[in-house]
Amino acid sequence: MAISEKAQEFLIQSRIADAEGGDVDALMELGITYSTGRGGLAVDLVEAHKWFNLAAVSGCTRGQECRAEISLEMTAREIAEAQRQARAWLGTSQQRYAA
């Protein structure tokens, strides 16, 4: 059963907040949510790749595996965009902690 759009947005935002705090499980959950369309969310492989990439950068081997798996379904341009978004997210989160 799909959850309401408002509830889905709340769950995504709470997991993003956890991810900003360094929670690798939250990074993986975001990747899984976007790669599978869990909870009625539209599948977004670029967004999924971004979160799996961030998990992989944090040392999560499962994140590396999931990133590689969905990369097979993506174009080079989509992968480049996902990597750009991951770098931007890292830059933003680093600035947050430096302040």
MDAnalysis code that builds the backbone (N, CA, C; Angstrom):
import MDAnalysis as mda
import numpy as np

u = mda.Universe.empty(297, n_residues=99, atom_resindex=np.repeat(np.arange(99), 3), trajectory=True)
u.add_TopologyAttr("name", ["N", "CA", "C"] * 99)
u.add_TopologyAttr("resid", np.arange(1, 100))
u.add_TopologyAttr("resname", ["MET", "ALA", "ILE", "SER", "GLU", "LYS", "ALA", "GLN", "GLU", "PHE", "LEU", "ILE", "GLN", "SER", "ARG", "ILE", "ALA", "ASP", "ALA", "GLU", "GLY", "GLY", "ASP", "VAL", "ASP", "ALA", "LEU", "MET", "GLU", "LEU", "GLY", "ILE", "THR", "TYR", "SER", "THR", "GLY", "ARG", "GLY", "GLY", "LEU", "ALA", "VAL", "ASP", "LEU", "VAL", "GLU", "ALA", "HIS", "LYS", "TRP", "PHE", "ASN", "LEU", "ALA", "ALA", "VAL", "SER", "GLY", "CYS", "THR", "ARG", "GLY", "GLN", "GLU", "CYS", "ARG", "ALA", "GLU", "ILE", "SER", "LEU", "GLU", "MET", "THR", "ALA", "ARG", "GLU", "ILE", "ALA", "GLU", "ALA", "GLN", "ARG", "GLN", "ALA", "ARG", "ALA", "TRP", "LEU", "GLY", "THR", "SER", "GLN", "GLN", "ARG", "TYR", "ALA", "ALA"])
u.atoms.positions = np.array([
    [0.842, -1.181, 0.000],
    [0.000, 0.000, 0.000],
    [0.882, 1.237, 0.000],
    [0.622, 2.145, -0.904],
    [1.397, 3.380, -0.995],
    [1.013, 4.319, 0.142],
    [1.986, 5.061, 0.625],
    [1.696, 6.033, 1.679],
    [1.393, 7.377, 1.034],
    [0.800, 8.276, 1.805],
    [0.428, 9.570, 1.257],
    [1.670, 10.346, 0.822],
    [1.463, 11.268, -0.090],
    [2.575, 12.084, -0.583],
    [3.209, 12.884, 0.544],
    [2.389, 13.393, 1.453],
    [2.896, 14.174, 2.584],
    [3.752, 13.299, 3.508],
    [3.294, 12.088, 3.761],
    [4.055, 11.166, 4.612],
    [5.358, 10.761, 3.931],
    [5.303, 10.522, 2.616],
    [6.502, 10.152, 1.871],
    [7.536, 11.281, 1.941],
    [7.079, 12.520, 1.753],
    [7.989, 13.668, 1.812],
    [8.623, 13.786, 3.198],
    [7.838, 13.556, 4.236],
    [8.366, 13.606, 5.599],
    [9.447, 12.542, 5.792],
    [9.167, 11.322, 5.324],
    [10.150, 10.242, 5.468],
    [11.441, 10.552, 4.719],
    [11.315, 11.072, 3.500],
    [12.507, 11.430, 2.710],
    [13.309, 12.503, 3.443],
    [12.630, 13.552, 3.897],
    [13.335, 14.647, 4.579],
    [13.993, 14.176, 5.872],
    [13.345, 13.279, 6.602],
    [13.956, 12.783, 7.840],
    [15.187, 11.923, 7.533],
    [15.133, 11.138, 6.455],
    [16.302, 10.333, 6.082],
    [17.429, 11.222, 5.566],
    [17.093, 12.304, 4.857],
    [18.121, 13.245, 4.410],
    [18.792, 13.881, 5.625],
    [18.004, 14.243, 6.623],
    [18.577, 14.813, 7.848],
    [19.512, 13.816, 8.519],
    [19.109, 12.543, 8.560],
    [19.973, 11.506, 9.126],
    [21.251, 11.352, 8.297],
    [21.105, 11.417, 6.973],
    [22.267, 11.296, 6.075],
    [23.230, 12.453, 6.297],
    [22.685, 13.648, 6.508],
    [23.544, 14.807, 6.778],
    [24.349, 14.621, 8.050],
    [23.823, 13.826, 8.974],
    [24.521, 13.531, 10.211],
    [25.505, 12.380, 10.096],
    [25.660, 11.842, 8.867],
    [26.636, 10.784, 8.640],
    [26.085, 9.375, 8.733],
    [24.781, 9.212, 8.738],
    [24.155, 7.894, 8.850],
    [24.182, 7.182, 7.499],
    [25.069, 6.199, 7.366],
    [25.218, 5.462, 6.102],
    [23.959, 4.668, 5.789],
    [23.273, 4.160, 6.809],
    [22.020, 3.439, 6.571],
    [20.987, 4.348, 5.907],
    [20.964, 5.608, 6.296],
    [20.037, 6.564, 5.688],
    [20.388, 6.778, 4.216],
    [21.677, 6.859, 3.903],
    [22.104, 6.993, 2.507],
    [21.628, 5.798, 1.690],
    [21.784, 4.608, 2.243],
    [21.349, 3.397, 1.546],
    [19.830, 3.369, 1.378],
    [19.108, 3.737, 2.413],
    [17.649, 3.743, 2.323],
    [17.161, 4.715, 1.260],
    [17.809, 5.870, 1.165],
    [17.439, 6.827, 0.123],
    [17.711, 6.243, -1.260],
    [18.856, 5.599, -1.426],
    [19.167, 4.962, -2.700],
    [18.159, 3.895, -3.060],
    [17.802, 3.070, -2.103],
    [16.823, 2.000, -2.347],
    [15.458, 2.590, -2.669],
    [15.064, 3.611, -1.936],
    [13.766, 4.239, -2.171],
    [13.663, 4.766, -3.591],
    [14.692, 5.479, -4.039],
    [14.652, 6.052, -5.384],
    [14.859, 5.007, -6.482],
    [15.584, 3.947, -6.194],
    [15.831, 2.940, -7.235],
    [14.654, 1.993, -7.427],
    [13.820, 1.856, -6.406],
    [12.700, 0.919, -6.485],
    [11.339, 1.594, -6.553],
    [11.288, 2.886, -6.239],
    [9.991, 3.561, -6.190],
    [9.198, 3.174, -4.953],
    [9.908, 2.817, -3.910],
    [9.263, 2.393, -2.659],
    [8.334, 3.490, -2.130],
    [7.189, 3.079, -1.617],
    [6.243, 4.019, -1.040],
    [5.492, 4.849, -2.059],
    [5.516, 4.419, -3.311],
    [4.803, 5.149, -4.350],
    [5.603, 6.272, -4.989],
    [6.841, 6.435, -4.579],
    [7.712, 7.447, -5.172],
    [8.128, 7.006, -6.567],
    [8.245, 7.938, -7.483],
    [8.683, 7.609, -8.840],
    [10.136, 7.125, -8.812],
    [10.446, 6.121, -9.611],
    [11.826, 5.642, -9.735],
    [12.658, 6.748, -10.367],
    [13.805, 7.024, -9.757],
    [14.718, 8.056, -10.247],
    [16.137, 7.504, -10.083],
    [16.676, 6.933, -11.165],
    [17.984, 6.285, -11.077],
    [19.118, 7.269, -10.837],
    [18.986, 8.502, -11.324],
    [20.021, 9.512, -11.074],
    [20.090, 9.798, -9.575],
    [18.937, 10.013, -8.966],
    [18.884, 10.282, -7.523],
    [19.355, 9.053, -6.739],
    [18.949, 7.872, -7.168],
    [19.374, 6.640, -6.497],
    [20.893, 6.481, -6.568],
    [21.457, 6.697, -7.746],
    [22.908, 6.586, -7.932],
    [23.624, 7.559, -7.019],
    [23.104, 8.771, -6.914],
    [23.713, 9.782, -6.032],
    [23.807, 9.255, -4.609],
    [22.706, 8.724, -4.072],
    [22.708, 8.259, -2.686],
    [23.564, 7.014, -2.500],
    [23.520, 6.096, -3.455],
    [24.388, 4.919, -3.370],
    [25.858, 5.343, -3.453],
    [26.158, 6.324, -4.288],
    [27.527, 6.820, -4.414],
    [27.997, 7.425, -3.092],
    [27.133, 8.197, -2.453],
    [27.496, 8.794, -1.163],
    [27.716, 7.710, -0.104],
    [26.916, 6.667, -0.147],
    [27.123, 5.545, 0.784],
    [28.457, 4.864, 0.488],
    [28.751, 4.673, -0.802],
    [30.011, 4.030, -1.203],
    [31.207, 4.853, -0.750],
    [31.126, 6.162, -0.916],
    [32.215, 7.055, -0.501],
    [32.422, 6.974, 1.015],
    [31.352, 6.662, 1.725],
    [31.432, 6.518, 3.185],
    [31.949, 5.146, 3.605],
    [32.327, 4.307, 2.623],
    [32.917, 3.010, 2.923],
    [31.951, 1.842, 2.895],
    [30.738, 2.069, 2.457],
    [29.726, 1.015, 2.431],
    [29.872, 0.173, 1.162],
    [30.273, -1.090, 1.324],
    [30.452, -1.949, 0.151],
    [29.122, -2.253, -0.528],
    [28.047, -2.334, 0.239],
    [26.728, -2.548, -0.362],
    [26.359, -1.358, -1.252],
    [26.722, -0.149, -0.838],
    [26.487, 1.033, -1.654],
    [27.241, 0.940, -2.973],
    [28.471, 0.437, -2.918],
    [29.257, 0.242, -4.142],
    [28.576, -0.741, -5.072],
    [28.072, -1.834, -4.503],
    [27.414, -2.865, -5.311],
    [26.125, -2.339, -5.945],
    [25.311, -1.649, -5.160],
    [24.045, -1.113, -5.681],
    [24.297, -0.047, -6.744],
    [25.302, 0.799, -6.508],
    [25.654, 1.827, -7.493],
    [26.057, 1.175, -8.810],
    [26.884, 0.137, -8.746],
    [27.323, -0.560, -9.956],
    [26.146, -1.220, -10.666],
    [25.246, -1.796, -9.894],
    [24.090, -2.489, -10.475],
    [23.177, -1.534, -11.242],
    [22.840, -0.399, -10.641],
    [21.936, 0.506, -11.356],
    [22.642, 1.251, -12.483],
    [23.969, 1.355, -12.408],
    [24.724, 2.003, -13.485],
    [24.525, 1.291, -14.819],
    [24.259, -0.009, -14.755],
    [24.044, -0.782, -15.978],
    [22.790, -0.337, -16.716],
    [21.860, 0.291, -16.009],
    [20.599, 0.750, -16.593],
    [20.617, 2.236, -16.942],
    [21.766, 2.898, -16.759],
    [21.856, 4.342, -16.938],
    [22.763, 4.704, -18.111],
    [22.519, 5.886, -18.671],
    [23.408, 6.406, -19.700],
    [24.610, 7.061, -19.032],
    [25.648, 7.284, -19.803],
    [26.839, 7.968, -19.281],
    [26.477, 9.369, -18.786],
    [25.575, 10.018, -19.479],
    [25.144, 11.369, -19.091],
    [24.407, 11.339, -17.752],
    [23.572, 10.331, -17.541],
    [22.852, 10.207, -16.275],
    [23.823, 9.942, -15.121],
    [24.802, 9.092, -15.364],
    [25.805, 8.799, -14.330],
    [26.604, 10.051, -13.990],
    [26.996, 10.791, -15.010],
    [27.740, 12.040, -14.778],
    [26.911, 13.022, -13.953],
    [25.619, 13.112, -14.238],
    [24.743, 14.010, -13.477],
    [24.619, 13.547, -12.031],
    [24.487, 12.246, -11.816],
    [24.402, 11.710, -10.456],
    [25.681, 12.012, -9.679],
    [26.823, 11.862, -10.338],
    [28.102, 12.154, -9.685],
    [28.230, 13.639, -9.366],
    [27.756, 14.485, -10.271],
    [27.780, 15.938, -10.027],
    [26.928, 16.275, -8.804],
    [25.740, 15.670, -8.736],
    [24.848, 15.923, -7.603],
    [25.443, 15.421, -6.290],
    [26.124, 14.296, -6.326],
    [26.765, 13.764, -5.115],
    [27.870, 14.699, -4.643],
    [28.685, 15.189, -5.585],
    [29.749, 16.143, -5.212],
    [29.151, 17.413, -4.626],
    [28.070, 17.901, -5.210],
    [27.420, 19.112, -4.707],
    [26.881, 18.877, -3.299],
    [26.292, 17.704, -3.071],
    [25.752, 17.393, -1.751],
    [26.877, 17.319, -0.725],
    [27.990, 16.711, -1.104],
    [29.134, 16.636, -0.198],
    [29.661, 18.032, 0.126],
    [29.766, 18.866, -0.884],
    [30.243, 20.230, -0.682],
    [29.336, 21.012, 0.238],
    [28.040, 20.876, 0.077],
    [27.077, 21.571, 0.912],
    [27.133, 21.063, 2.343],
    [27.219, 19.752, 2.527],
    [27.250, 19.209, 3.886],
    [28.560, 19.570, 4.587],
    [29.655, 19.632, 3.867],
    [30.929, 20.024, 4.468],
    [30.895, 21.484, 4.898],
    [30.283, 22.335, 4.092],
    [30.160, 23.759, 4.449],
    [29.318, 23.924, 5.700],
    [28.293, 23.108, 5.841],
    [27.398, 23.175, 6.996],
    [28.179, 22.919, 8.278],
    [29.096, 21.953, 8.250],
    [29.840, 21.593, 9.453],
    [31.026, 22.524, 9.702],
    [31.487, 23.204, 8.667],
    [32.605, 24.130, 8.837],
    [32.153, 25.432, 9.479],
    [30.887, 25.738, 9.333],
    [30.359, 27.012, 9.864],
    [30.202, 26.983, 11.371],
])
